[in-house]
Structure formats: C-alpha cells, structure tokens
Amino acid sequence: QVQLVESGGGLVQPGGSLRLSCAASGSIFSINGMGWYRQAPGKQRELVAGITSGGVTNYAASVKGRFTISRGNAKNTVYLQMNSLKPEDTAVYYCNADVKESRDYRYLEVWGQGTLVTVSS
C-alpha cells in the first residue's frame, strides 16, 4: 500500500516562510507527477503547484513568484517552499502523486492526509 505523508505545516506570520515536505512510501515501482493542493474553509480543493517526473512545474496564479515546488533526488519526495505568505494562504495542504505499484499496472492517484498551514499575526 502506497502512503504519502506531509509535514512542515504550522503557524506563521504574514510575510513569513514555511517549507512543506511529502514522502511517499510502500510498494512503489515509479512515480510520475507530484503536486500540492490546498483547501481553505468553505472553499473547494485547488491545485497549488505540480511537478512532472521531468521537472516541469505548474503553479496557481495566486502563488507564482512566492512558492516553489521541487522533488528530491530519489523522486519519492516533493517539497513546497512557501515565501511571502499571506493570510489567504491559510488552508490544509495536501500532497498528491501519480504512483505505479507495478510495471504492469496503470498509474493511480494517491493523496496524503494533509498538513495545516495558518498564516496569521
């Protein structure tokens, strides 16, 4: 069973920074794309940033220039460096990955449990 575990969330003041981490474990043959989503109270879950196995990145317009997504050398981890944080960034952040458990299986979407980021003075 493949599992994604996020860490790094917490309370930070506006203008501050946080770095989120996500580690994939379990029966993994390969991982294609990975990304970060977030869900604020009363809002739908939205894509924050994504990165392909080749390193191509995509960002929501609201975080461009402030957030940076990257993957570890082993490709089983993904990070989200968040700078210049705003109160509007407050949300539960979820890690997502397309995981292949076997050479003969299709990629499946896996989600982490989420980590809370609160931006407040």
C-alpha positions as CSV (number, residue, x, y, z in Angstrom):
1,Q,0.0,0.0,0.0
2,V,1.4,3.3,-1.0
3,Q,1.3,6.1,1.5
4,L,2.0,9.8,1.3
5,V,2.9,11.7,4.5
6,E,3.0,15.5,4.7
7,S,4.9,17.6,7.2
8,G,6.0,21.1,7.8
9,G,2.8,22.9,8.4
10,G,2.2,25.2,11.3
11,L,1.5,28.8,12.3
12,V,3.4,31.6,10.6
13,Q,3.1,35.4,10.5
14,P,2.2,37.2,7.2
15,G,5.4,37.6,5.2
16,G,7.0,34.5,6.7
17,S,8.0,31.3,5.2
18,L,7.3,27.6,5.5
19,R,8.6,24.5,3.8
20,L,6.3,21.6,3.3
21,S,7.6,18.1,2.7
22,C,5.9,15.0,1.4
23,A,7.4,11.5,1.4
24,A,6.0,8.5,-0.5
25,S,6.5,5.0,0.9
26,G,5.3,1.5,0.3
27,S,5.2,-0.6,-2.8
28,I,6.3,1.8,-5.4
29,F,7.5,1.0,-8.9
30,S,7.6,4.5,-10.1
31,I,6.1,7.9,-9.5
32,N,5.1,10.2,-12.3
33,G,3.8,13.6,-11.4
34,M,3.5,15.0,-7.8
35,G,1.8,18.1,-6.6
36,W,0.4,20.2,-3.8
37,Y,-3.3,21.1,-3.3
38,R,-4.9,23.1,-0.6
39,Q,-8.4,23.5,0.8
40,A,-9.5,26.5,2.8
41,P,-12.6,26.6,4.9
42,G,-15.7,26.9,2.7
43,K,-13.7,26.5,-0.5
44,Q,-13.0,23.7,-2.9
45,R,-9.7,21.9,-3.0
46,E,-7.4,23.6,-5.6
47,L,-4.1,23.0,-7.2
48,V,-1.3,25.0,-5.8
49,A,1.7,23.5,-7.7
50,G,2.6,20.5,-9.7
51,I,5.8,18.9,-11.0
52,T,6.3,16.2,-13.5
53,S,9.0,13.5,-13.4
54,G,10.9,15.6,-15.9
55,G,10.9,18.6,-13.6
56,V,8.2,20.6,-15.5
57,T,6.4,22.8,-13.0
58,N,3.0,24.4,-12.9
59,Y,1.7,27.0,-10.4
60,A,-1.6,28.6,-9.5
61,A,-1.6,32.2,-10.4
62,S,-2.1,33.2,-6.8
63,V,1.2,31.7,-5.7
64,K,3.5,32.4,-8.6
65,G,6.7,34.1,-7.6
66,R,6.1,33.1,-3.9
67,F,6.0,29.3,-3.9
68,T,8.5,26.9,-5.3
69,I,7.8,23.2,-5.9
70,S,10.7,20.7,-6.1
71,R,11.4,17.0,-5.9
72,G,14.0,15.1,-4.1
73,N,16.8,13.3,-5.9
74,A,15.2,9.9,-5.3
75,K,11.9,11.2,-6.8
76,N,9.9,9.8,-3.8
77,T,9.6,13.2,-2.1
78,V,8.2,16.6,-3.1
79,Y,8.6,19.9,-1.4
80,L,6.8,23.2,-1.4
81,Q,8.8,26.2,-0.3
82,M,6.4,29.0,0.6
83,N,7.6,32.5,0.9
84,S,5.9,35.8,1.5
85,L,2.9,34.0,3.0
86,K,-0.4,35.8,3.2
87,P,-3.5,35.1,5.3
88,E,-5.2,34.0,2.2
89,D,-2.8,31.1,2.0
90,T,-4.3,29.6,5.2
91,A,-5.5,26.1,4.3
92,V,-4.9,22.4,4.7
93,Y,-2.3,21.5,2.2
94,Y,-2.4,18.0,0.6
95,C,0.3,16.1,-1.2
96,N,-0.7,14.2,-4.4
97,A,1.1,11.8,-6.5
98,D,0.6,9.5,-9.5
99,V,2.0,6.2,-8.4
100,K,2.7,2.9,-10.3
101,E,2.9,-0.1,-7.9
102,S,4.0,-2.5,-10.7
103,R,5.4,-2.4,-14.1
104,D,2.2,-3.9,-15.5
105,Y,-0.2,-1.5,-13.6
106,R,-1.5,1.9,-14.5
107,Y,-0.7,5.0,-12.5
108,L,-3.0,5.6,-9.6
109,E,-3.7,8.8,-7.8
110,V,-2.7,8.8,-4.1
111,W,-3.4,11.5,-1.5
112,G,-1.8,12.4,1.8
113,Q,-3.7,13.3,4.9
114,G,-2.9,16.9,4.8
115,T,-1.0,19.4,6.9
116,L,-2.5,22.7,8.2
117,V,-0.9,26.0,7.4
118,T,-2.1,29.0,9.2
119,V,-0.9,32.5,8.3
120,S,-1.9,35.0,11.0
121,S,-0.5,37.8,13.1
